[in-house]
Amino acid sequence: MLRRPSHLLLLLRHLSSSTRAVFPLPPNAHAADLWISKALSTSFLLFPSSLPLLFKRLHLSPLAASLAITRLQQVASTLSAFHFFLLTRDHLSITHSIPTYKLLINSLSLSGHMPDALNLFDEMLTACHYSPDESFLGFLIESCVANGLLDSALDLLSRAPHFGFQLGPSRYNNIMTGLVNSSRVKDAIIFFKDHLVLGQFTPDIWSFNIVLKAMCTLGDMNSALELLDEMRKLGYSPDIVTYNTLVNGLCKANQVNKAYSFLKRLRLKGLVVPNVITFTSVISSYCKLGKMNDARKVFDEMLHSGIKPNRVTYNVLIDGYGKNGDIHSACMMYDRMMHGGCPADIITITSLINGYCMNNQLDQAMRLWNEMGLKGLRPNVYTYSVMIHYLCKLNRLEDAIRFLDELTMREDIVPKAFVYNPVLDGLCRIGNVDKANRILTEMEKRKGYPDKYTYTILIIGYCMKGRMEDAITLFHRMFDTGCKPDNVATRSLVSCLLKAGLPNQASTIMSRLSFDNFSVKDDHLVLGRKIPEVSVAV
């Protein structure tokens, strides 16, 4: 009997097909080989356990086996073809051809079964005395990188000289990119330097760009600038990607003045024409440092150079002005953005709302909130966070809860602890710890995860109410979920337990942590009802 209806469909497909194969046949293929291959592949799909008996009764040729593998790979799956390959090899000791090996290796690689593909590759080298070409070895290397098998990719690369050729720079670039993306940044740099010194590959400009980015990621700007000089000595001409990588790296390393000097040098020497990314990197860094005059100076130079700002440029300036107390300039930049034909996005509006709130203009923030729908924009989690944070700061807790309720209705937004924390803190401060706990439960139901501030707020809230058992339970829950309590939570809880005459419980808490400098006489401990303030960053 047939095991599944799908098997019947496969059988009908095989039997109804003509004697001519649907795949290219080798010139020495015979009708008997083709017929046997079709019968075997169909039998394998329907009754795989019966194949050993069939093998004994049939004089199966390597060609028929290869044809069956090819057919299985086409009409069934790669794994079916691979399992058939193993059966024919193990029960009949058939030595398959190189095309059959390569077909399976290719299919296994593309379907993510790299360990099987690599084992088959090594078997093919021995069984068929095969020496791969650059294209096939390069394909295997790229497949290993794509599947995260970087050490296997490095091993294959090291074997290229044994096969009599040198791989092109694109293969090396692929491995270096994989190392960087896998947080093996130092390995990528060492790999590049070692192979460059040994003369095992000729890098291209992209090779240098990958390594420069890796050095910038580590904050090693001296090495990055030295590599730039080395590039030039070797006759390479850095492109805009090279310079943008270096400018951005200098900015992230808090060397924004050096980045600006670097930018000016590019313009004066005409080495390359800086683009909007180059300028925006410097502008953004000045904004983050609160140096808005310098940011505006670079912005004006950008305009003078004929480079049009993009949305990111405007957004960082609007955000910078707002956070540094110059909401008027933020609004002027917003108007300029609108008149310049660059439509605002939700990041723009969120930055403006945050600027209004920071400058105590909540009414203007609410006006902008209400106008979002007219612009075709919807608030994101950060927009809600800004409004909720400042409403709580102004003790407008009920208004904040209404915004939080609106947020919970949005299925497209995953709850974040930093949005909920101000509301939980506000509720605990007025003694409504039960409502705070209900809101936390609702957040967790929606796949939101508490952070250390969330737990600390509620632990202190329970301590304020004298509910020490609840505080202890929450403390252990915090610890068990992998969220390590900080000094605020631990000191607050231990101090309250000692004051409540519960030294054993306090000792249990302390035993879970290494807490060396604890003293109940520390000024910042909870004394009576004095609770350390929990600051929640937005």
VOMAR-481399 format. One record per residue: residue in one letter; x, y, z of N, C-alpha, C in turn. Coordinates in steps of 0.02 Angstrom, whole numbers, plus 50000, padded with zeros to 5 digits. Each point is the difference from the previous one (the first is absolute). Example, Ala and Ser with C-alpha at 12.3 -4.5 7.8 and 13.67 -1.06 7.14 Angstrom:
A506604971650390499555005950000500455006050000/S499825005349964500425005950003499615005550037/
end
This chain:
M500424994050000499585006050000500445006250000/L499725005249969500355006450000499925003350068/R500535003250023499995002750068499645006750004/R500085004349950499705006650004499725001849931/P499465004049997499745002149935500535003449958/S500455003850032500515003549962500454995149962/H500104994050029500404994949966499664997849935/L499354999550001499644998049940500105005249945/L499985006350019500105005349950500704999649971/L500494998650042500684999349976500064994049952/L499674994550020500034994049958499695001449932/L499425003350000499675001649936500445004649958/R500345004650034500445004649963500564996149965/H500284995250036500534996049970499754995749943/L499444996550013499764995349950499735003449938/S499735006050010499705003449943500525003749958/S500615000950027500515003549962500244995549943/S500235003249948500234996349942500674996750015/T500214995749956500644996750010500585004949992/R499865005949971500535005049994500075003650066/A500605000850025500125003150065499865007549997/V499815002850058499875007250004500645003750017/F500574996750002500645003150015500504997649949/P500535003849989500494998049949500314993250016/L500054995949948500294993350008500714999849973/P500434996150031500674999049972499954996149935/P500485000849955499964996749935499994992450004/N500264997250054500024992650006499394997250036/A499485004150010499414997650035499604995349956/H499774994550029499594995249964499295000150028/A499534997449960499304999850021499924995950063/A500394994750006499954995750060500215003950062/D500555003849994500225004050057499475005150020/L499705003149950499495005050014499394996850033/W499794994249974499424996750029500144997950072/I500594997150012500174997850068500045006050048/S500285005549976500055005950044499325002650020/K499525000049952499325002250016499664995350049/A500104993649990499694995150044500295000450071/L500655000850003500335000450066499815006350038/S499985005649965499845006250035499284999850025/T499544997149960499314999450022499954995250059/S500334994449995499994995150055500295002950064/F500525004049993500315003050059499515004750035/L499605003749962499525004650030499434996250034/L499814994349971499434996350027500204994950053/F500524996149986500204994550044500765000250011/P500265005050036500735000650007500324993950033/S499634996550043500304994350035500114994049954/S499675000049942500064994249955500595000749953/L500335005750000500545001149951500584995050006/P500234998450060500564995150002499854993549964/L499374997550005499814993949964500005001149925/L499755005849978500015001549929500715000449973/F500455002950040500705000649979500304993249985/K499814995050041500284993349991499744996849936/R499385001649980499704996849942500175003549935/L500185006550006500155003949940500755000849992/H500225000049939500705001749986500025007549988/L500045003650055499965007349997500675002949979/S499995003849946500625003149977500095006850033/P500615002650004500115006750027499605005349963/L499924999049934499625004949961499275000150021/A499704994150009499304999850020499915003050070/A500474998850044499965002950067500045007649996/S500455002549958500075007349993499375003149971/L499704996649951499385002649971499445000150052/A499974994950042499494999850053500105005650050/I500635001450017500155005550047499795006749970/T500155000849936499815006349967499245000849999/R499654994549984499265000349999499725001550069/L500264996850052499765001250068500115007250021/Q500575002749980500155006950018499505004849967/Q499764998149941499535004349963499284999350025/V499784993850010499294999050014499844999050074/A500504999050041499874999050072500365005450040/S500594998350026500385004950039500734998349998/T500405004850021500724999050002500184994450049/L499675000050058500154994950050499824993049976/S499454999449962499824993549972500544997549953/A500245004649957500544998149954500634998150039/F500145003650053500604998650040499954993350035/H499424998550027499914993550034500054994249950/F499745001049940500064994949948500744999049981/F500355005549996500724999749986500364995750052/L499855001250063500324996250054499844992649996/L499364998449984499804993049994500384996449945/T500045003349942500354996849944500754999350014/R500275004850035500714999650017500144994650051/D499584999550051500134995450055499824992849983/H499454999049960499774993249986500294997149936/L500185004349952500254997549936500725002149987/S500275004250045500695002449992500105003549933/I499475003549978500055003649937500425006350009/T500475001149956500395006149999499655004949952/H499715005150028499625004749959500465004749962/S499715002949949500395004449956500085007050031/I500475003849974500105006850024499385004349991/P499654999749942499395004049993499474998450053/T499954993650019499524998150052500195003050067/Y500644999550017500245003150062499865007550000/K500185003249946499935007349997499275002250003/L499564995949969499285001550003499764999950072/L500194994850037499784999450070500335005350044/I500645001249990500345005150041499685006849989/N499865001549938499685006449984499315000650033/S499604994749994499325000150028500025000250076/L500444996150031500055000050073500235006850026/S500455003149964500255006650020499445005249997/L499645000049946499475005049991499424998950049/S499914993850023499454998650047500225000350073/G500625002250011500235001150069500294994050035/H500114994549964500294994050030500754999849987/M500355005150026500715000749985500444994450028/P499894997650061500434994550023499994994049953/D499404998149976499954994449953500355001749934/A499925006349978500315002149937500764999750006/L500285002250056500725000050009500284992950006/N499634995750034500224993050004500004996749931/L499495001649961499964997249933500565002849956/F500175006350010500545003149962500674996450014/D500144998850064500624996450018499994992949972/E499424996850001499954993249972500135000149925/M499745005149966500105000449927500745000949983/L500365004050040500715001149986500384993449999/T499834995650047500354993550005499734994949951/A499344999349998499694994749959500105001349926/C499985006249979500035001649929500665003349979/H500465000650048500645003449986499865006849968/Y499545003550032499755006349971500395005950027/S500135004749957500315006450021499545005649979/P499705003650047499505005149983500325006049966/D499595003649962500245006249971499825005850046/E500215005949982499905006050041499265001450011/S499604998949948499295001550004499644995550051/F500144993549997499654995450045500235000850073/L500655000950010500255001150068499735006650027/G499975005149957499735006450022499274999550019/F499624995949963499304998950017499934996850069/L500424995150015499974996750065500195004950056/I500495004249988500215004950050499435004850015/E499685002549949499455004750009499414996750035/S499884993649985499464996450033500164999150074/C500624998650016500204999450071499895006650037/V500205005449969499915006650031499265001550010/A499604998549949499285001450005499674995950056/N500284994150014499734995750053500365000850067/G500435005050005500345001450063500584995450016/L500214995949952500564995450012500655003349977/L500215005050037500575004149980500664996150004/D500074995950051500614996050006500064995149942/S499454997249978500014995549942500185003949937/A499755006149995500175004249943500755001549999/L500285001550059500725001350004500414993949982/D499754994150020500354993849984500014998849925/L499435001149967499964999149927500465005049965/L500015006150025500435005149969500744998050005/S500194997250056500704998150010500214994349954/R499524996449972500154994349957500065001949927/A499845006349983500035002149930500694999149969/P500555002050033500654998949968500144992649985/H499754995550042500104992849988499654997949935/F499465003449984499634998449939500295003649939/G500505004250011500365003049944499755006749976/F499655003750041499775006649979499945004650060/Q499915006449985499915005150051499315003149992/L499645000650054499335002749997500015007649992/G499495002649967499955007149989499815003850062/P500055006650000499865004150060499294999450024/S499534998649956499304999750021499894994450051/R500384994549994499934994550048500275002050069/Y500565003550000500285002550063499545005250031/N499725004349958499545005250025499404996850033/N499764994649969499414996750027500144997250070/I500584997050008500194997250066500085005650051/M500345005449981500115005650047499335003150021/T499555000849952499345002650017499644995450048/G500054993549988499694995150045500295000450070/L500665000850006500325000650065499765006250037/V499975005649964499775006350031499284999450023/N499574997249957499294999350017499894995050057/S500484995650012499954995250055500365002450062/S500155006550003500355003150057500704997450010/R500294997349947500704997850003500425005249963/V499955006150024500315005749966500764999449999/K500294998350057500734999450004500254994549954/D499624994549995500194994649955500025002349927/A499525004349982499985002649932500625004249984/I500215004150049500595004249990500634995749994/I500074995250045500584995549999500024996049935/F499424997649979499954996249937500255004249942/F499785006249996500205004549946500765001250001/K500265001850059500715001650005500444993949983/D499824994250026500404994049989500034998249926/H499435000149967499994998049930500315005349955/L499965006350022500315005449961500764999650004/V500254998850060500734999450010500284994049963/L499634994550002500234993949967499925000249924/G499665005249976499905000649928499534994849971/Q499544997650042499564994649978499385002649962/F499895006550003499455002749960500135007349985/T499715002349945500055007049980499355003450019/P500015004250051499385003250022499755005149950/D499365001350001499715005649962499795005450050/I499715005349975499815005650043499494997950052/W499574995249982499494997750048500324996150057/S500554996649986500354996450053500235005050054/F500305005449978500235005150047499425003250038/N499455001149965499425003150032499724995650056/I499994993549988499754995450052500445000350062/V500665000049990500465000150056499995006750036/L499945005449962499945006650031499395000450044/K499454997349976499395000050041500094995950063/A500364994449993500144995850059500415003850051/M500515003549977500425004050046499605005550033/C499575003249961499575005350029499524997150051/T499754994149987499554996750048500354999050067/L500644998549998500394999150062500235006650030/G499885005549963500235006550024500745001249991/D500324995849960500725000549989500125004649939/M499915006450010500045004749945500725001149976/N500484999350045500705000849978500184994649949/S499804993950013500134994649952499625001149935/A499395002650006499605001349940500335005349956/L500255005350030500335005349962500664997649971/E500354995650037500624997149974499864995649939/L499444996350004499824995749943499825004349939/L499695005850012499855004549944500645002249965/D500515001750039500655001949970500304994149962/E499934994050029500274994049967499654998749934/M499355001249998499624999349938500305004349945/R500125006250017500265004749950500704998049977/K500414997650047500684997849981499984994149953/L499494995850008499944994149956499665001649934/G499835006449991499715002249936499254999749995/Y499664999150057499274999949999499735007050011/S499455001649967499675006550008499384999150043/P500015002550061499414999450044499385003149967/D499424996950010499385002749973499605003350055/I499405002249983499575003550048499814995550058/V499934993549987499844995350055500584999950050/T500615000049975500585000150044499995006050046/Y499915005949970500025006150040499405000650047/N499414997949977499425000250045500094995450060/T500314994249987500144995350055500465003250052/L500515003449976500485003250046499695005950037/V499625004149965499675005750033499524997550053/N499604995149983499524997350048500364996750059/G500564996649986500394996950054500295005250047/L500265005549974500275005350042499455003150043/C499425000849970499445002950038499794995450058/K499964993649987499804995350052500544999250054/A500625001749982500554999750048500075006750037/N499485004249995500005006650033500585004449977/Q500184999349937500515004349970499685004149944/V499465003450017499605003449949500395005849969/N500415003550039500405005449971500494997349949/K500294994250014500454996949953499624997749938/A499394997750010499584997949943499845006049956/Y499865005750033499845006149962500625002449961/S500584999750031500625001949965500124995349941/F499864993750010500074995049947499535001749942/L499395001950017499515001949950500235006049960/K500255005150034500245006049966500594998549955/R500444995550022500584998149959499784996549936/L499484996050004499744996849940499775005149949/R499665005150024499735005149955500565004249970/L500495002050041500525004549976500464996549951/K500174993750013500464996449956499654996749941/G499345000050001499634997049945500114992549994/L500154996750056500124992849999499374996249979/V499445002250026499364997049983499465005150020/V499444999849967499465004750016499604997250058/P500015003350059499604997550056499265000149982/N499634995250025499284999849986499605001450064/V499354999149996499575001750056500164995750061/I500224993949989500174995550056500615002750038/T500505002549962500605002750032499825005850046/F499635004849973499825006050039499554998250058/T499514995749988499514998450053500344996550059/S500514995949987500364996750055500305005250048/V500315005249971500315005250042499465004250035/I499485001849963499455003950029499694996350059/S499874993649991499684996050052500444999850063/S500654999249990500454999750058500025006550039/Y500015005649964499985006550034499355000950039/C499454997649970499355000550034500004996050065/K500284994049998500014995750059500425003150056/L500515004049980500425003350049499715006650024/G499435001949970499695006450019500335006049968/K500444998949951500345005549966499605002049938/M499445003350012499545001449945500275005349952/N500405004650024500305005049955500464996749950/D500404995250024500454996349955499594995849951/A499464996950025499584996049957499705004349944/R499775005950018499705004549951500525002449950/K500615001050023500545002249955500134994749947/V500044993750020500104994649952499414999449953/F499405001050027499394999749959500025005449945/D500215006150019500045005449951500534998649947/E500574997050021500524998249952499744994649952/M499594995750025499704994849959499565003149945/L499595004850020499585003549952500425003849950/H500535003250023500445003949956500344995549949/S500114993750019500324995249954499514997249949/G499375002050005499504997749953499714993250016/I500114997750061499744993550021499345001050037/K499494996549977499335000750029499934995750062/P499785002950056499904996050061499454994849989/N500074994450033499474995049998499625000050066/R499534995450007499584999850060500424998950063/V500504995849994500424998650059500365006350023/T500245003949953500345006350017499545004650039/Y499405001049975499525004350034499824997150069/N499904993650003499784996950063500515000950056/V500654999149983500505000650053500055007350024/L499905004749954500025007150020499395001850042/I499424997849980499395001450038500054996950070/D500234993950003500094996750064500525003550043/G500555002149969500525003450037499775006750028/Y499665003949959499755006550025499514999050057/G499544995249991499504998850052500304997950066/K500484995449998500314997550061500455005250034/N500225004949961500445005150029499635006550014/G499334999550004499605005650025499845005449949/D500164998849936499865005149949499434997549956/I499404999950027499434997449963499835004449942/H500155006550005499875004649944500404998049939/S500654998750008500424997849944499784993249973/A499764995750045499754993549979499405000949954/C499565004550018499405001349959500195003349933/M500505004450002500235003249938500304994749953/M500374995450028500294994749959499454995449972/Y499494998950039499434996049978499645003549941/D499905006550006499695003849946500434999749937/R500655000650009500454999749943499964993249966/M499944994950040499944993249975499374999349957/M499455002750025499364999549964500035003849934/H500285006150002500035004049940500534997449951/G500464996050024500514997249957499794993749965/G499374998150008499744994149966500224993550031/C500205000250064500204993850035499474998450052/P499564995349987499454998650046500244997350067/A499665002050053500174997750067499794992750008/D500344996550044499794993350019499864999950075/I499864994350028499814999650070500595001850045/I500614999049976500595002050040500025007650006/T499855003449946499985007450001499505002450052/I499404997449997499465002250045500174998250072/T500274994150011500184997950068500545004750028/S500485001949959500535004650023499715006750019/L499525002549960499695006450015499584999650063/I499624994650007499594999150061500454999750061/N500554996449995500474999650055500305006950017/G500155003849947500265006750011499515004550035/Y499374999749979499475004050034499954997950073/C499994993550012499934997650069500595002250044/M500604999549973500595001950038500015007550015/N499665003849959499975007250010499345002250031/N499674995150033499395001450039499445003049957/Q499944997649939499465002249956499584993849981/L499694997150051499624993949990499405001149955/D499705006050003499435001449957500204999749926/Q500595002749984500234999849931500154992749979/A500264996250048500124992949986499354996449985/M499485001550039499354996849988499715002149933/R500115006349982499755002449935500334996149943/L500654999150006500364996349948499784992749999/W499874997250059499754993150004499344999349962/N499565004750011499344999749968500045001249924/E500535003349977500075001449928500334994349962/M500254995150036500364994549967499564996449949/G499384998750019499564996449955499905003649934/L499985006750002499925003949939500604999349954/K500574998450028500614999249961500104992749978/G499524995850017500054993049982500504996150042/L500135002450061500504996850044499664997150061/R500294994650025499764996950062500574999950051/P499855001550063500535000050050500304993050008/N500654999850012500334993750015500124999450075/V500354994850020500094998850072500385005750033/Y500445003349963500395005550030499585006350006/T499545001149954499555005750006499564999350062/Y499724994050009499614998850061500445000950063/S500614997549996500445000450058500135007350021/V500105004349951500135007150016499405003050036/M499404999049973499405003050030499884997150069/I500054993550007499874996850065500515002350052/H500625000549981500535002150046499875007050028/Y499845004649955499925007050023499345001150036/L499484996349981499375000450038500114997550071/C500374994650007500154997550068500435005050038/K500465003149965500435004950032499605006050027/L499455001649966499565005550022499454997550046/N500054993850022499504997050045499314999549969/R499974999649934499374999049965499954992549984/L499944996150053500054992749994499424997149961/E499395002650011499424997349965500065001149925/D500265005949980500115001349928500524995249972/A500524998750039500524995349978499724993049990/I499564998050046499704993349995499554999549939/R499675005549982499584999949939500444998949938/F500585003349998500464998849944500244992750000/L500134997450060500234993150005499454995249977/D499385001550018499444995849978499945000149924/E500105005949971499985000549926500554995949969/L500595000150032500564996149975499844992550001/T499684997750054499864992850006499504997649947/M499645004649969499534998249948500354999049932/R500625002149996500384999549938500344993249995/E499754995749957500304993449993500675000249964/D500145005649966500635000549963500575002550042/I499885001550064500525002550044500124995050056/V500614997750006500194995550055500145004250062/P499694998450056500115004050061500745000050020/K500235005950019500695000750025499975002550072/A500464997550041499995001650071500095007550012/F500415003349959500125007150012499385004349989/V499514997449965499365003749992499584999250063/Y499994994150028499584998550058500305002550065/N500655000350005500335001650064499775006550032/P499935005649963499785006250033499314999350032/V499544996449966499334999150028500044995650063/L500374994649997500084995750058500315003850058/D500495004149985500325004050053499515004950031/G499605003249956499515004850026499484996650044/L499764994249980499504996450040500304997750067/C500624997649999500314997850063500125005850047/R500155005849973500135005750043499385002450037/I499414998749970499385001950034499704994050037/G500384994650003499794994250039499554995149965/N499885000949935499564995549963500414994649967/V500344996050040500454994949974499624994349967/D499384998750022499614994649970499825001649927/K499825006349987499865001949931500634999749958/A500555002050030500644999649964500154992749981/N499874995550046500124992949986499544997349946/R499375002549999499544997849947500245002549931/I500255006149998500265002649937500614996049977/L500424998150048500584995949984499784993349971/T499494997050031499754993549976499735000749929/E499655005449986499745001349933500575000849949/M500525003450021500575000949956500314993249982/E500074995750050500314993549989499564995649956/K499345000750005499544996249957500105001949927/R500215006249988500105002449932500744999249978/K500344995450033500704998349982500485005750015/G499835004250049500475005150024500414997350058/Y500635001850003500444997250051500235005550048/P499894999050065500235005050049500765000549999/D500265006050015500725000850008500155001250074/K500625001450016500195000750070499645006050033/Y499855005249960499645005750028499284998150018/T499694996049958499324997750013499974996350067/Y500434995150008500014996250062500175004450060/T500485004449992500215004350056499435004550023/I499635002849951499435004350017499504996250043/L499824994049979499494996150036500264997450067/I500634998050002500294997850064499975005650051/I500215006049979499975005750046499285001750017/G499554999349950499295001350014499724995450053/Y500184993649996499774995350052500325001750068/C500635002049999500335001950063499655005950032/M499805004849959499665006050026499334998150033/K499694994749975499364997850028500104995050057/G500624998350014500134995150052499854992949981/R499924998749935499844993349976500644996349982/M500364998050051500674997449991500024993249964/E499494995850013499984993549966499945000949924/D499565004749980499925001449929500655002749970/A500345004350038500645002849977500524994549991/I500024995450049500494994549996499854995549940/T499354998449991499804995749943500205003149934/L499885006649993500175003449938500765000349990/F500365000850055500735000249995500274993449972/H499764994450027500224993449976499784998849928/R499415002449984499764999349931500455003949952/M500195005950021500465004149960500654996349988/F500264997150053500644996449995499934993949956/D499454996350007499904993849963499905001149925/T499755005949981499905001449929500635002549966/G500555000250038500635002249971500125007450001/C499565003750034500085007250007500325001450068/K500655001049999500375000750063499825006550036/P499794999550062499835006150039500615004550008/D499895006649998500545004650012500025001950074/N500455004550018500085001950069499395003550029/V499645003749957499415003650025499484995150026/A499844995049959499494995150020500244996050061/T500624997749997500244995750054500075003750066/R500305005949998500095003850062499325002150029/S499545001949957499345002150024499654994350035/L500004994149967499654994350028500334997550065/V500664999449999500354997650060499915004750058/S500055006649987499915004950053499304999550030/C499494999449958499324999550025499894993650039/L500304994549978499934993750036500325000550069/L500585003250004500335000850065499595004450047/K499725005449972499605004550041499354996650022/A499764995249959499384996450017500144994150047/G500634999250020500164994650046500024993249966/L500224999949937500034993749962500714998749977/P500474999050046500704999149981500134993749959/N499634994650014500114993849963499845000949926/Q499435003449987499825001349930500525004649967/A500255004950038500515004449972500634996149983/S500184995350043500594995849988499914995849937/T499384997449990499864996049940500095004149937/I499765006250002500075004449943500745001349985/M500385001650052500705001649990500404994049976/S499784994050018500374994049981499954998649925/R499505002949967499924999049928500455004649959/L500285004950034500425004949964500675000850034/S500485002149963500635002150030499935007450015/F499935001550064499825006850019500485002350055/D500605002049980500555000750047499965006250045/N499795005649972500055006350037499345002050031/F499604995250020499345001550028500065002350072/S499635005250016499975002550070499335003250011/V499664997950053499345002850013500045007250022/K500615002550010500085007050022500135004649941/D500044997149938500115004249942499445005149994/D500195006149983499505005449996499484998849947/H500184996349946499534999249945499554993950009/L500024996850058499554994450011499315002750018/V499524995549995499325001850018499965000650076/L499825005850024499925001250072499285002150011/G499644996150038499295001650009499644999249935/R499745005649973499634999849937500385003449943/K500635001750013500385003449948500254994949949/I499765000649939500164995249948500455003349948/P500554996849978500425003049948499585001249937/E500115005749969499635001749940500244995649943/V499534997449962500174995849942499935004449938/S500565001149967499985004049939499904995449941/V499545001749958499844995949942500185004049938/A500494997649963500215003649940499544998349943/V499845005049961499584999149941500444999849939/
end
